[in-house]
């Protein structure tokens, strides 16, 4: 979906909006963001829904996504939000929004998944937007959610058949999305190598992975014991 350019906003380009944002405090930042978002979304109700998430969250989101991404032509995340209804799962809560944003941050949303048509778009939307027939994917934790959509991204990039996609991602009942472990097992059975590395191009909203990495590093290097022994923690 083509994103509207900024010819209707008082802040007529990204630089002006970003400079105004950086100079503003408190709710004034949100007023600038609202005007900017109204100029890039074709559906005003999306902006109203985002505003319901609260000032603190929106400030955190913009700082994570960066202004140059918000205003980029055909930004995949903006296109996604502009193509769904406000009662869709990605816009139902801060938690849901954060999960799908992090999938975008991981580089696992493509324009063709949103507006490509055919199997690629319909199958991706059935999982990423609707959460599967039972609408349960968004109840999973952030890590499993992101891994599921990473594997879906990779499978769609390989142009797998609908039969293969259903075998990989759905239980035999055709309604429940498989666990990450089951998805990985089916991918391996089809000759894929399974790698869980994350190549995010933007800052994720969740710090869980960074904390896990730091904890692992400290444990492996014995730093926690050293600190306890020498600093009487």
C-alpha positions in Angstrom: 0.0 0.0 0.0 1.3 3.4 -0.9 1.8 5.6 2.1 0.6 9.2 1.8 3.4 11.7 1.8 3.6 14.6 4.1 2.1 17.3 1.9 -0.8 17.9 4.3 1.0 18.3 7.6 2.3 21.4 9.2 5.6 19.6 9.6 6.0 19.0 5.9 9.0 16.7 6.0 10.5 14.1 8.3 13.3 16.4 9.4 10.9 19.2 10.5 8.8 16.7 12.4 11.8 15.1 14.1 13.3 18.4 15.1 9.9 19.6 16.6 9.6 16.2 18.4 13.1 16.5 19.9 12.4 20.0 21.1 9.1 19.2 22.7 8.2 17.8 26.1 5.5 15.7 27.5 2.2 15.5 25.7 3.4 18.1 23.1 5.4 15.3 21.6 2.2 13.3 21.1 0.5 16.3 19.4 3.4 16.4 16.9 3.3 12.7 16.4 -0.5 12.7 15.9 -0.2 15.3 13.1 2.6 13.4 11.5 0.8 10.1 11.6 -2.4 11.6 10.2 -0.4 12.6 7.2 1.0 9.2 6.4 -2.0 7.0 7.3 -5.0 6.8 4.9 -7.2 5.7 7.7 -7.6 8.2 10.6 -9.1 5.6 12.9 -5.7 3.8 13.0 -4.1 6.9 14.5 -7.0 7.2 17.0 -6.4 3.6 18.1 -2.6 4.2 18.5 -3.3 7.2 20.7 -5.2 4.9 23.1 -1.9 3.2 23.9 -0.8 6.2 25.9 1.9 8.8 25.7 4.7 6.8 27.4 4.3 3.8 25.0 4.1 6.0 21.9 7.2 7.9 22.8 9.0 4.6 23.4 7.8 3.2 20.1 8.9 6.3 18.1 12.3 6.3 19.7 12.6 2.6 18.8 11.4 2.9 15.2 13.2 6.1 14.4 11.7 9.0 12.3 13.4 8.0 9.0 11.6 4.7 9.2 8.2 6.3 10.1 8.4 8.5 7.0 9.9 6.0 4.6 7.9 5.3 1.4 6.1 2.0 1.5 7.3 1.2 5.0 6.1 -2.3 5.6 4.9 -1.8 9.2 3.0 1.4 8.4 1.5 -0.4 5.3 0.4 -3.3 7.5 -1.3 -1.0 10.1 -3.0 1.0 7.3 -4.4 -2.2 5.7 -6.1 -3.7 8.8 -9.2 -2.8 10.8 -8.8 -1.3 14.3 -10.4 -4.4 15.8 -7.7 -6.6 14.3 -5.4 -8.4 16.7 -2.3 -6.3 16.1 -4.2 -3.2 17.3 -6.0 -4.8 20.2 -3.4 -4.1 22.9 0.0 -2.7 23.6 1.3 -6.3 24.0 -0.1 -7.4 20.6 1.3 -4.3 18.9 4.7 -4.8 20.4 4.8 -8.4 19.2 4.0 -7.6 15.6 6.3 -4.5 15.7 9.2 -6.7 16.8 8.5 -9.0 13.8 9.0 -6.0 11.6 12.1 -5.0 13.5 13.5 -8.5 12.9 13.0 -7.9 9.2 10.3 -10.5 8.8 7.5 -8.5 7.2 7.6 -7.9 3.5 5.5 -5.6 1.4 4.4 -8.6 -0.7 2.9 -10.2 2.5 0.6 -7.2 2.8 -0.3 -6.3 -0.7 1.0 -9.1 -2.9 -2.2 -10.9 -3.3 -2.6 -14.7 -3.8 -1.4 -17.4 -1.4 1.5 -15.4 0.0 -0.7 -12.6 1.3 -3.7 -14.6 2.3 -1.6 -17.3 4.2 0.5 -14.7 6.0 -2.5 -12.6 7.0 -4.3 -15.7 8.3 -1.5 -16.1 10.8 0.1 -12.7 11.4 -3.1 -10.6 11.4 -5.8 -13.1 12.5 -3.6 -15.3 14.7 -4.8 -18.5 13.0 -8.4 -19.9 12.8 -8.6 -20.0 16.6 -7.0 -16.5 17.0 -4.5 -17.9 19.5 -1.0 -17.0 18.2 -1.0 -13.6 20.0 -1.4 -15.4 23.3 2.1 -16.9 23.0 5.2 -15.2 24.4 7.2 -12.7 22.4 10.0 -15.2 21.6 7.7 -17.9 20.2 5.5 -15.4 18.4 8.5 -13.9 16.6 10.1 -17.3 15.8 6.8 -18.5 14.3 6.6 -15.5 12.0 10.3 -15.8 11.2 9.8 -19.4 10.0 6.7 -18.3 8.1 8.7 -15.5 6.4 11.4 -17.9 5.3 8.8 -20.4 4.0 7.0 -17.8 2.0 10.3 -16.6 0.6 10.9 -20.1 -0.6 7.5 -20.1 -2.3 6.3 -23.3 -0.7 3.0 -24.7 -1.8 -0.2 -24.2 0.3 -0.1 -27.9 1.2 3.5 -27.6 2.6 2.6 -24.5 4.5 -0.3 -26.1 6.1 1.7 -29.2 7.0 4.4 -27.0 8.6 2.3 -24.5 10.5 -1.0 -26.1 11.4 -1.9 -29.1 13.5 -3.7 -31.9 11.7 -7.0 -30.3 12.7 -6.2 -27.4 10.4 -7.0 -24.9 13.1 -4.3 -24.8 15.8 -0.9 -23.3 14.9 1.9 -25.7 15.8 4.3 -25.0 18.6 7.7 -23.6 17.6 9.3 -27.0 18.3 6.9 -28.7 16.0 7.3 -26.1 13.3 11.1 -26.6 13.5 10.7 -30.4 13.3 8.6 -30.2 10.2 11.0 -27.7 8.5 13.9 -30.1 9.2 11.9 -33.0 7.8 11.6 -30.9 4.6 15.3 -30.3 4.4 15.6 -26.9 6.0 18.2 -25.9 8.5 16.8 -24.2 11.5 18.6 -21.2 12.9 17.3 -18.8 15.5 19.6 -15.9 14.9 18.0 -12.5 14.9 19.1 -9.8 12.5 17.1 -6.8 13.6 17.6 -3.6 11.6 15.9 -1.5 14.2 15.7 -1.5 18.0 13.2 -3.9 19.5 10.7 -2.7 22.0 11.4 -5.7 24.3 14.7 -5.9 26.2 14.2 -9.6 27.1 16.8 -10.9 24.6 19.4 -8.4 25.7 18.9 -9.4 29.3 19.2 -13.1 28.5 22.4 -12.5 26.5 23.9 -10.4 29.4 22.9 -13.0 32.0 24.4 -15.8 29.9 27.6 -13.8 29.4 28.0 -13.1 33.1 27.4 -16.7 34.0 29.8 -18.1 31.5 32.6 -15.8 32.6 32.0 -16.3 36.3 31.4 -12.6 36.8 28.4 -13.0 39.1 30.4 -15.1 41.6 33.3 -12.6 41.4 31.0 -9.7 42.2 29.3 -11.5 45.1 32.7 -12.5 46.6 34.4 -9.1 46.3 31.6 -6.6 46.7 29.5 -8.5 49.4 26.2 -8.3 47.5 
